[in-house]
Amino acid sequence: MYTQMCASDHMWRDVASYLTSVSHPSGSLQMTPNRRQILAAGAAAPFAGLATSAARAGGHAAAPQNAIQHTIPLGDFRVSTLLSGTATRDDPKSIFGLNASPEEFAAESEAAFLPTDKAQFFFTPTVVNTGSEVVLFDTGLNPGGITQALAAAGYTPDQIDVVAITHMHGDHIGGLSADGVATFPNARYVTGEIEFDHWAGSNDDGFEGKVRPLSERFTFLGDGGSVASGITAVSSFGHTPGHMGYMIESSGSQLLLVGDAAAHAIWSIKNPDWHLRFDTDKDAAVTARRKLLGMAAADKIPLIGYHLPFPAIGFVAERGDGFEYVPASYQFMMG
């Protein structure tokens, strides 16, 4: 039971406040190949997309040059993480580690060389080219951020065949449309059935504006449901009532998308029992977090976390009562 569930309008206002003042990457759009060329390239030459584009993140006076896409091979698939936005937030203790003491939070932060007065957040959708379909996981805060990052990875919105949603907070569904016009005109849409039903009954502005108009194009999943060939839903309820992770598998290689189940390397992964302000059911979220991280650690499966530092790909290992996050380096260049 979701005993700690907030009223939907209050939750939406809380999340919306958290997401304001987000900086979106910008840069020059490039000519992109057509659908047939994209799919053929993904199936025959997975290393073709390894070169990244760089762009200056706007909104900060001293913003460095940052890549806004990062592409790796996974078996016969091509996987690209997409930086659709980034934001600085004050007072991270009011967001993470709600059940940790200020002393514990400060000690863990200091040990990781992290400030305790500010935190940097990243918003990272993922696109997977299976060779037969192009699948986008989550859509960022608005169409501008996601389409810019897609362009850097070599895709246009009309080339997206499937949009899969981990959950329906605004920073995941915001890129679905603008002014009533769908961003991905040729896509079918997939999400967890429990997640969709929850928001459909919540009178939530974000759902009503972004998801409801596309509802006839959605199909719904339970645990183990198939998004596309090689892509399977993994239930991870707690952050929201129907939050889904996704397992991606190709030619013996695996990768786990954890969405918001593990939102920070230190304050969520190293300390998986710490509560996150935006988890609807905080105890269920801890259980889901431990489940997904345990899966990844046991089988040495790389993971992608939506809010982890870009490019948001890494590995986890069990350490004491928690886990250690190890960002990926050159593992995916080794064939």
DOTORVO-756675 format. One line per 3 residues: number of its first residue (from 1); their letters; for each residue x, y, z of N, C-alpha, C. Coordinates in pm, whole numbers. Example, Ala and Ser with C-alpha at 12.3 -4.5 7.8 and 13.67 -1.06 7.14 Angstrom:
% DOTORVO-756675
1> as> 1319 -569 780 1230 -450 780 1320 -330 780 ~ 1285 -225 708 1367 -106 714 1290 3 787
***
This chain:
% DOTORVO-756675
1> myt> 84 -120 0 0 0 0 87 124 0 ~ 43 223 -73 122 346 -84 73 446 20 ~ 110 416 146 59 494 258 114 635 260
4> qmc> 228 656 194 289 789 197 258 869 72 ~ 160 822 -7 130 888 -134 77 1029 -111 ~ 136 1123 -181 91 1262 -170 -27 1287 -262
7> asd> -104 1388 -234 -206 1432 -329 -138 1471 -458 ~ -200 1433 -572 -131 1448 -700 -100 1593 -733 ~ -190 1685 -701 -162 1824 -737 -48 1879 -655
10> hmw> -41 1839 -528 70 1882 -444 201 1823 -493 ~ 200 1694 -531 320 1630 -582 368 1700 -709 ~ 273 1731 -798 314 1794 -923 375 1932 -899
13> rdv> 315 2010 -809 372 2141 -779 511 2128 -719 ~ 528 2026 -633 658 2002 -569 763 1968 -673 ~ 729 1877 -763 823 1838 -867 850 1954 -961
16> asy> 745 2028 -997 762 2140 -1089 855 2245 -1030 ~ 840 2271 -900 928 2367 -835 1072 2320 -840 ~ 1092 2192 -818 1225 2132 -821 1289 2144 -959
19> lts> 1207 2145 -1065 1259 2142 -1201 1279 2279 -1263 ~ 1238 2386 -1198 1248 2517 -1259 1393 2558 -1280 ~ 1414 2652 -1372 1546 2708 -1402 1643 2604 -1455
22> vsh> 1595 2510 -1534 1683 2408 -1591 1755 2463 -1713 ~ 1882 2434 -1723 1963 2475 -1837 1962 2366 -1942 ~ 1935 2403 -2067 1930 2306 -2175 2050 2321 -2265
25> psg> 2113 2204 -2303 2223 2211 -2396 2178 2270 -2528 ~ 2268 2339 -2594 2237 2394 -2725 2355 2376 -2816 ~ 2331 2384 -2947 2439 2368 -3043 2381 2363 -3181
28> slq> 2466 2351 -3282 2420 2350 -3420 2361 2216 -3455 ~ 2243 2218 -3515 2183 2095 -3564 2259 2050 -3689 ~ 2264 1916 -3706 2333 1861 -3820 2234 1788 -3909
31> mtp> 2268 1776 -4038 2188 1695 -4128 2193 1552 -4080 ~ 2081 1482 -4081 2076 1346 -4030 2030 1251 -4140 ~ 2073 1124 -4135 2034 1028 -4237 1888 989 -4223
34> nrr> 1836 923 -4324 1697 880 -4319 1683 755 -4234 ~ 1558 709 -4215 1532 596 -4126 1608 470 -4170 ~ 1605 439 -4299 1670 317 -4346 1820 321 -4319
37> qil> 1881 438 -4342 2024 450 -4317 2057 438 -4169 ~ 1972 500 -4086 1994 493 -3942 1989 349 -3893 ~ 1885 274 -3932 1869 139 -3885 1979 48 -3936
40> aag> 2017 66 -4062 2123 -16 -4118 2255 10 -4047 ~ 2282 136 -4019 2405 169 -3948 2407 108 -3810 ~ 2293 110 -3741 2286 55 -3606 2308 -95 -3606
43> aaa> 2257 -166 -3707 2269 -310 -3710 2407 -355 -3756 ~ 2467 -284 -3853 2589 -331 -3916 2715 -271 -3856 ~ 2706 -152 -3799 2828 -83 -3753 2802 -11 -3623
46> pfa> 2794 -85 -3511 2758 -21 -3384 2859 80 -3334 ~ 2982 78 -3384 3082 174 -3338 3074 305 -3415 ~ 2987 311 -3515 2986 430 -3601 2947 555 -3525
49> gla> 2871 541 -3415 2824 658 -3342 2908 694 -3223 ~ 3030 640 -3210 3107 664 -3090 3159 806 -3078 ~ 3177 876 -3189 3220 1015 -3181 3106 1099 -3125
52> tsa> 3136 1189 -3032 3033 1271 -2970 3042 1415 -3017 ~ 2928 1484 -3008 2924 1626 -3038 2935 1705 -2910 ~ 2989 1824 -2916 3002 1908 -2798 2920 2034 -2817
55> ara> 2865 2082 -2706 2789 2206 -2710 2799 2274 -2575 ~ 2781 2404 -2574 2785 2478 -2448 2648 2476 -2382 ~ 2645 2436 -2254 2521 2435 -2179 2489 2578 -2139
58> ggh> 2370 2624 -2178 2333 2762 -2152 2284 2783 -2011 ~ 2277 2907 -1969 2215 2939 -1842 2312 2955 -1727 ~ 2441 2926 -1748 2540 2942 -1643 2656 3024 -1700
61> aaa> 2703 3120 -1627 2800 3215 -1680 2930 3147 -1722 ~ 2971 3043 -1647 3099 2980 -1678 3080 2836 -1722 ~ 2973 2810 -1797 2943 2673 -1837 3052 2617 -1927
64> pqn> 3101 2495 -1899 3205 2435 -1982 3146 2374 -2108 ~ 3234 2336 -2200 3191 2261 -2316 3159 2119 -2271 ~ 3039 2072 -2303 2996 1939 -2263 2935 1866 -2380
67> aiq> 2964 1736 -2390 2894 1653 -2487 2747 1643 -2447 ~ 2658 1637 -2543 2516 1619 -2511 2464 1486 -2562 ~ 2552 1401 -2617 2516 1264 -2647 2639 1177 -2628
70> hti> 2615 1052 -2592 2724 958 -2570 2676 823 -2621 ~ 2744 767 -2720 2697 646 -2786 2793 530 -2762 ~ 2736 414 -2729 2814 292 -2708 2748 177 -2783
73> plg> 2826 73 -2817 2766 -49 -2869 2720 -138 -2755 ~ 2614 -213 -2776 2570 -315 -2681 2526 -435 -2765 ~ 2612 -534 -2778 2585 -644 -2869 2566 -588 -3009
76> dfr> 2450 -616 -3068 2419 -564 -3201 2341 -433 -3195 ~ 2314 -384 -3075 2240 -259 -3058 2338 -142 -3050 ~ 2283 -23 -3066 2356 101 -3042 2276 181 -2940
79> vst> 2342 220 -2832 2277 288 -2720 2337 428 -2705 ~ 2252 529 -2702 2298 667 -2685 2227 730 -2566 ~ 2304 781 -2472 2246 863 -2366 2246 1007 -2413
82> lls> 2141 1080 -2375 2114 1213 -2430 2097 1314 -2316 ~ 2183 1411 -2309 2172 1514 -2206 2070 1619 -2251 ~ 1948 1606 -2199 1842 1699 -2241 1835 1822 -2153
85> gta> 1911 1824 -2043 1911 1940 -1956 1993 1915 -1831 ~ 2028 2020 -1761 2101 2010 -1635 2063 2129 -1548 ~ 2074 2113 -1416 2031 2220 -1325 2107 2210 -1194
88> trd> 2135 2325 -1134 2194 2332 -1001 2084 2354 -899 ~ 2090 2280 -789 1990 2294 -684 2057 2321 -550 ~ 1998 2409 -471 2046 2438 -337 1996 2334 -238
91> dpk> 2067 2322 -128 2025 2243 -13 1987 2100 -50 ~ 2081 2018 -100 2047 1881 -138 1997 1795 -23 ~ 2030 1831 101 1979 1753 214 1828 1760 225
94> sif> 1766 1862 167 1621 1869 168 1559 1780 60 ~ 1644 1721 -26 1597 1634 -133 1638 1490 -108 ~ 1764 1468 -71 1819 1335 -49 1843 1310 100
97> gln> 1841 1184 138 1877 1148 274 1788 1208 380 ~ 1658 1209 353 1566 1270 450 1569 1199 585 ~ 1599 1070 583 1604 993 708 1746 976 760
100> asp> 1842 1046 700 1979 1048 751 1999 1173 836 ~ 2089 1164 932 2118 1281 1014 2201 1380 932 ~ 2195 1507 967 2282 1605 898 2428 1567 905
103> eef> 2470 1507 1015 2610 1467 1030 2645 1354 934 ~ 2556 1256 922 2579 1146 827 2586 1199 685 ~ 2493 1286 651 2488 1340 515 2615 1418 484
106> aae> 2658 1499 579 2779 1579 558 2902 1491 545 ~ 2910 1385 627 3027 1297 622 3035 1222 490 ~ 2923 1169 443 2923 1098 315 2956 1191 199
109> sea> 2905 1312 206 2931 1409 100 3079 1449 99 ~ 3132 1477 217 3272 1518 226 3364 1408 176 ~ 3334 1283 210 3417 1171 166 3418 1157 15
112> afl> 3311 1201 -52 3301 1196 -198 3338 1329 -263 ~ 3391 1424 -184 3432 1556 -234 3314 1633 -292 ~ 3198 1617 -232 3078 1685 -277 3040 1796 -180
115> ptd> 2997 1911 -230 2946 2015 -141 2812 1974 -83 ~ 2778 2030 29 2648 2000 90 2548 2113 71 ~ 2591 2223 11 2499 2334 -8 2436 2335 -148
118> kaq> 2496 2262 -243 2444 2258 -379 2462 2120 -438 ~ 2379 2089 -538 2395 1965 -614 2362 1994 -760 ~ 2426 1918 -848 2399 1931 -991 2313 1814 -1037
121> fff> 2205 1846 -1106 2114 1743 -1155 2124 1733 -1307 ~ 2110 1612 -1356 2116 1584 -1499 1987 1513 -1541 ~ 1945 1538 -1664 1821 1481 -1717 1859 1407 -1845
124> tpt> 1860 1274 -1839 1925 1195 -1943 1834 1087 -2000 ~ 1755 1117 -2102 1687 1013 -2177 1789 924 -2249 ~ 1742 809 -2297 1828 714 -2367 1758 669 -2494
127> vvn> 1835 658 -2603 1780 605 -2727 1855 476 -2762 ~ 1780 373 -2799 1837 243 -2834 1798 209 -2976 ~ 1897 187 -3060 1876 146 -3198 1897 -5 -3203
130> tgs> 1790 -82 -3222 1799 -228 -3223 1836 -283 -3360 ~ 1841 -199 -3461 1860 -244 -3597 1731 -258 -3673 ~ 1620 -275 -3599 1488 -280 -3662 1396 -171 -3611
133> evv> 1424 -119 -3490 1346 -10 -3433 1438 84 -3356 ~ 1396 210 -3348 1465 309 -3266 1373 341 -3147 ~ 1422 311 -3028 1341 321 -2906 1397 431 -2817
136> lfd> 1314 527 -2779 1352 635 -2689 1292 612 -2552 ~ 1375 620 -2447 1330 604 -2310 1327 741 -2243 ~ 1207 789 -2212 1183 918 -2149 1218 1032 -2244
139> tgl> 1168 1153 -2212 1172 1260 -2312 1224 1393 -2259 ~ 1276 1398 -2138 1325 1524 -2084 1213 1618 -2046 ~ 1249 1745 -2025 1153 1844 -1977 1072 1909 -2087
142> npg> 1126 1915 -2208 1055 1980 -2318 1111 1932 -2450 ~ 1041 1957 -2561 1089 1909 -2691 1225 1966 -2731 ~ 1254 2091 -2695 1380 2151 -2736 1501 2076 -2686
145> git> 1502 2039 -2558 1616 1969 -2502 1637 1833 -2563 ~ 1529 1757 -2581 1544 1620 -2631 1576 1619 -2780 ~ 1514 1706 -2858 1542 1703 -3001 1684 1750 -3032
148> qal> 1736 1845 -2952 1873 1890 -2971 1971 1776 -2945 ~ 1950 1703 -2835 2039 1591 -2803 2023 1477 -2904 ~ 1902 1451 -2948 1881 1350 -3052 1957 1386 -3179
151> aaa> 1952 1512 -3217 2022 1555 -3337 2172 1531 -3326 ~ 2228 1556 -3208 2371 1532 -3187 2405 1385 -3201 ~ 2309 1297 -3168 2329 1153 -3181 2295 1101 -3320
154> gyt> 2244 1188 -3407 2217 1150 -3545 2075 1110 -3574 ~ 1980 1154 -3493 1839 1118 -3511 1752 1243 -3524 ~ 1643 1228 -3597 1537 1329 -3599 1415 1270 -3529
157> pdq> 1325 1353 -3476 1211 1301 -3401 1124 1204 -3481 ~ 1113 1222 -3612 1029 1133 -3691 1090 994 -3707 ~ 1217 976 -3669 1281 845 -3678 1260 760 -3552
160> idv> 1197 816 -3451 1169 741 -3328 1047 652 -3351 ~ 1066 520 -3333 958 423 -3353 879 397 -3226 ~ 948 400 -3111 885 368 -2983 933 468 -2879
163> vai> 840 520 -2800 875 600 -2683 829 523 -2560 ~ 925 483 -2477 896 410 -2354 919 502 -2235 ~ 824 507 -2144 829 598 -2030 853 519 -1902
166> thm> 954 560 -1823 977 494 -1694 869 532 -1594 ~ 835 662 -1592 730 711 -1503 691 851 -1550 ~ 589 909 -1489 526 1026 -1549 546 1155 -1471
169> hgd> 660 1170 -1406 698 1302 -1356 732 1392 -1474 ~ 721 1524 -1451 732 1620 -1559 862 1618 -1635 ~ 973 1583 -1569 1103 1581 -1637 1122 1458 -1725
172> hig> 1023 1371 -1728 1028 1251 -1812 926 1255 -1925 ~ 818 1329 -1907 714 1337 -2010 710 1472 -2079 ~ 790 1569 -2032 780 1705 -2083 810 1719 -2230
175> gls> 892 1630 -2286 928 1639 -2426 832 1569 -2520 ~ 723 1516 -2469 628 1443 -2555 561 1533 -2658 ~ 539 1659 -2622 465 1747 -2713 488 1892 -2675
178> adg> 448 1980 -2766 448 2124 -2740 327 2184 -2811 ~ 248 2260 -2737 129 2325 -2792 37 2225 -2861 ~ 28 2107 -2801 -62 2005 -2854 -9 1926 -2971
181> vat> 113 1953 -3014 172 1883 -3129 272 1779 -3077 ~ 251 1653 -3114 339 1545 -3069 479 1564 -3126 ~ 580 1548 -3043 719 1563 -3085 764 1447 -3173
184> fpn> 710 1328 -3148 752 1207 -3218 634 1153 -3298 ~ 613 1205 -3417 487 1182 -3489 464 1039 -3533 ~ 570 959 -3547 555 823 -3598 566 716 -3490
187> ary> 576 758 -3364 603 664 -3257 477 599 -3201 ~ 497 478 -3150 401 420 -3057 457 442 -2916 ~ 372 436 -2814 410 474 -2679 384 358 -2584
190> vtg> 477 339 -2490 471 225 -2399 502 274 -2258 ~ 426 223 -2160 456 253 -2020 391 147 -1933 ~ 421 150 -1804 359 57 -1711 211 85 -1694
193> eie> 133 -20 -1689 -12 -4 -1677 -50 61 -1545 ~ 15 21 -1436 -15 78 -1305 19 227 -1304 ~ 131 263 -1366 173 403 -1371 71 487 -1447
196> fdh> 31 440 -1563 -66 515 -1644 -197 531 -1568 ~ -246 424 -1510 -375 430 -1440 -370 526 -1322 ~ -257 527 -1251 -245 620 -1138 -259 764 -1182
199> wag> -182 804 -1283 -184 943 -1326 -314 978 -1398 ~ -373 880 -1466 -500 906 -1534 -611 942 -1437 ~ -598 895 -1314 -699 926 -1214 -659 1035 -1116
202> snd> -553 1108 -1146 -498 1202 -1048 -531 1348 -1074 ~ -593 1378 -1190 -621 1516 -1228 -494 1600 -1230 ~ -388 1541 -1283 -257 1605 -1287 -241 1683 -1417
205> dgf> -199 1808 -1408 -187 1894 -1526 -86 1840 -1627 ~ 26 1788 -1577 128 1737 -1668 76 1619 -1748 ~ 11 1526 -1681 -46 1411 -1751 -152 1456 -1850
208> egk> -240 1544 -1806 -350 1586 -1894 -299 1658 -2018 ~ -191 1735 -2003 -141 1810 -2116 -50 1731 -2209 ~ 27 1637 -2152 129 1568 -2230 91 1425 -2267
211> vrp> 24 1355 -2178 1 1211 -2198 -140 1181 -2247 ~ -240 1242 -2184 -378 1212 -2219 -406 1226 -2370 ~ -355 1331 -2436 -383 1343 -2579 -325 1230 -2664
214> lse> -227 1157 -2609 -164 1047 -2682 -212 911 -2635 ~ -311 907 -2548 -348 783 -2479 -387 671 -2573 ~ -448 703 -2686 -489 597 -2779 -371 532 -2849
217> rft> -253 593 -2838 -134 537 -2901 -46 463 -2800 ~ -91 454 -2673 -17 383 -2570 -56 237 -2563 ~ 44 152 -2534 20 16 -2487 84 4 -2350
220> flg> 42 -94 -2272 76 -98 -2131 142 -229 -2092 ~ 234 -219 -1997 317 -331 -1957 304 -362 -1809 ~ 328 -487 -1776 356 -529 -1640 500 -576 -1633
223> dgg> 539 -626 -1518 674 -676 -1500 703 -785 -1603 ~ 814 -773 -1674 851 -871 -1774 792 -847 -1911 ~ 712 -742 -1927 652 -712 -2056 756 -667 -2158
226> sva> 728 -689 -2285 822 -659 -2391 793 -523 -2453 ~ 895 -438 -2458 886 -308 -2526 913 -327 -2675 ~ 1018 -401 -2704 1060 -434 -2840 1150 -556 -2826
229> sgi> 1191 -613 -2935 1278 -730 -2928 1405 -698 -2851 ~ 1430 -772 -2742 1547 -749 -2660 1532 -647 -2549 ~ 1414 -591 -2531 1392 -488 -2429 1272 -528 -2343
232> tav> 1295 -543 -2212 1196 -598 -2120 1175 -504 -2002 ~ 1051 -487 -1960 1018 -405 -1845 1054 -476 -1715 ~ 1104 -399 -1617 1138 -452 -1485 1068 -363 -1382
235> ssf> 973 -418 -1309 898 -337 -1213 991 -285 -1104 ~ 973 -159 -1069 1053 -95 -964 968 13 -898 ~ 853 -29 -847 755 63 -791 809 128 -663
238> ght> 770 252 -642 808 323 -520 835 469 -547 ~ 923 498 -641 942 639 -677 810 698 -723 ~ 740 623 -805 599 647 -836 530 511 -826
241> pgh> 397 508 -823 327 381 -801 355 274 -906 ~ 390 312 -1029 415 212 -1133 546 229 -1204 ~ 645 287 -1137 776 312 -1198 834 184 -1258
244> mgy> 888 195 -1380 947 81 -1450 1094 107 -1482 ~ 1176 4 -1463 1308 0 -1523 1298 -83 -1650 ~ 1405 -86 -1727 1404 -163 -1851 1538 -233 -1870
247> mie> 1531 -365 -1898 1651 -444 -1928 1667 -451 -2079 ~ 1787 -418 -2126 1818 -419 -2268 1920 -530 -2291 ~ 1892 -620 -2385 1978 -736 -2408 2000 -756 -2557
250> ssg> 2126 -778 -2595 2160 -806 -2734 2286 -889 -2742 ~ 2278 -1003 -2808 2393 -1090 -2834 2474 -1118 -2708 ~ 2405 -1147 -2599 2469 -1181 -2474 2511 -1065 -2387
253> sql> 2492 -942 -2434 2524 -824 -2354 2396 -765 -2296 ~ 2406 -713 -2174 2291 -655 -2105 2323 -515 -2055 ~ 2218 -436 -2039 2226 -303 -1980 2093 -273 -1913
256> llv> 2098 -217 -1793 1976 -192 -1715 1950 -43 -1701 ~ 1835 2 -1749 1791 140 -1726 1713 144 -1595 ~ 1760 224 -1500 1695 227 -1369 1607 349 -1348
259> gda> 1600 440 -1447 1515 557 -1431 1554 638 -1309 ~ 1456 666 -1223 1479 743 -1101 1489 655 -977 ~ 1502 523 -996 1513 435 -881 1643 456 -805
262> aah> 1746 505 -875 1875 536 -811 1920 669 -869 ~ 1896 777 -798 1908 911 -855 2040 980 -826 ~ 2126 921 -742 2253 987 -709 2354 881 -669
265> aiw> 2480 899 -713 2582 798 -689 2611 778 -540 ~ 2608 884 -463 2640 875 -320 2513 870 -236 ~ 2421 958 -261 2303 974 -176 2192 875 -208
268> sik> 2208 795 -314 2111 689 -343 2177 553 -358 ~ 2290 546 -431 2352 418 -459 2439 371 -342 ~ 2528 457 -294 2609 417 -179 2523 399 -55
271> npd> 2417 477 -46 2328 473 70 2186 444 21 ~ 2157 320 -19 2029 290 -82 1908 302 10 ~ 1930 303 141 1817 315 234 1778 460 261
274> whl> 1856 555 210 1821 695 230 1699 731 148 ~ 1613 809 207 1488 849 142 1507 970 52 ~ 1438 966 -60 1435 1076 -156 1303 1150 -143
277> rfd> 1311 1279 -140 1191 1362 -123 1081 1328 -223 ~ 1118 1295 -347 1017 1276 -450 972 1132 -466 ~ 1019 1042 -381 968 905 -381 828 903 -320
280> tdk> 732 854 -396 594 851 -348 580 761 -226 ~ 628 638 -235 632 545 -122 778 517 -92 ~ 829 579 11 973 577 35 1025 439 72
283> daa> 948 362 147 993 227 181 993 136 57 ~ 891 147 -25 887 69 -149 1000 111 -243 ~ 1033 238 -244 1142 286 -329 1275 227 -284
286> vta> 1297 216 -154 1420 154 -103 1427 9 -149 ~ 1316 -63 -139 1312 -202 -183 1344 -214 -332 ~ 1284 -127 -413 1309 -130 -557 1453 -95 -589
289> rrk> 1506 3 -520 1645 45 -542 1741 -70 -513 ~ 1720 -135 -400 1806 -248 -365 1789 -364 -465 ~ 1669 -385 -512 1644 -490 -611 1723 -464 -739
292> llg> 1711 -345 -796 1777 -315 -922 1929 -311 -906 ~ 1977 -247 -801 2121 -240 -780 2178 -378 -751 ~ 2103 -460 -679 2147 -596 -652 2158 -679 -779
295> maa> 2061 -665 -869 2067 -732 -999 2191 -691 -1076 ~ 2214 -560 -1084 2327 -509 -1160 2459 -554 -1101 ~ 2469 -551 -968 2594 -590 -903 2621 -739 -918
298> adk> 2518 -821 -899 2537 -966 -901 2586 -1016 -1036 ~ 2532 -959 -1143 2566 -1005 -1278 2657 -909 -1353 ~ 2709 -809 -1283 2801 -711 -1342 2741 -647 -1467
301> ipl> 2613 -610 -1454 2540 -548 -1564 2558 -396 -1556 ~ 2602 -331 -1661 2608 -184 -1657 2468 -125 -1646 ~ 2460 -7 -1590 2330 58 -1575 2337 202 -1623
304> igy> 2219 255 -1654 2201 396 -1686 2102 453 -1586 ~ 2140 560 -1519 2051 628 -1426 2017 765 -1479 ~ 1890 798 -1484 1843 920 -1550 1906 1046 -1493
307> hlp> 1933 1048 -1362 1986 1169 -1299 2134 1159 -1260 ~ 2201 1051 -1298 2343 1038 -1267 2424 1133 -1355 ~ 2544 1170 -1312 2625 1261 -1393 2644 1206 -1535
310> fpa> 2624 1294 -1631 2634 1253 -1771 2775 1202 -1801 ~ 2792 1091 -1876 2692 1026 -1961 2602 925 -1893 ~ 2605 919 -1761 2506 845 -1683 2515 694 -1698
313> igf> 2629 643 -1741 2649 499 -1759 2759 453 -1663 ~ 2733 343 -1592 2835 291 -1503 2801 153 -1453 ~ 2877 111 -1353 2861 -20 -1292 2843 -1 -1142
316> vae> 2788 -102 -1076 2778 -99 -930 2832 -229 -873 ~ 2889 -217 -754 2938 -333 -680 2892 -321 -536 ~ 2865 -434 -473 2825 -432 -333 2943 -387 -248
319> rgd> 2917 -293 -158 3017 -244 -65 2951 -224 70 ~ 2986 -310 167 2922 -300 297 2773 -320 286 ~ 2696 -225 343 2550 -235 339 2492 -161 219
322> gfe> 2579 -108 134 2530 -36 17 2602 -80 -108 ~ 2621 14 -200 2682 -16 -329 2779 95 -367 ~ 2876 60 -448 2968 159 -503 2936 177 -651
325> yvp> 2923 302 -693 2901 333 -834 3035 362 -899 ~ 3062 294 -1012 3185 313 -1087 3149 360 -1227 ~ 3171 488 -1259 3138 535 -1394 3212 456 -1500
328> asy> 3146 429 -1611 3209 358 -1721 3322 441 -1778 ~ 3429 374 -1821 3539 442 -1888 3552 388 -2030 ~ 3642 291 -2053 3660 244 -2191 3607 101 -2212
331> qfm> 3525 51 -2116 3480 -88 -2126 3408 -117 -2258 ~ 3332 -19 -2308 3251 -44 -2428 3330 -24 -2557 ~ 3456 12 -2543 3543 23 -2661 3618 -106 -2688
334> mg> 3599 -207 -2602 3681 -326 -2610 3620 -435 -2699 ~ 3509 -406 -2765 3450 -502 -2856 3359 -600 -2787
***
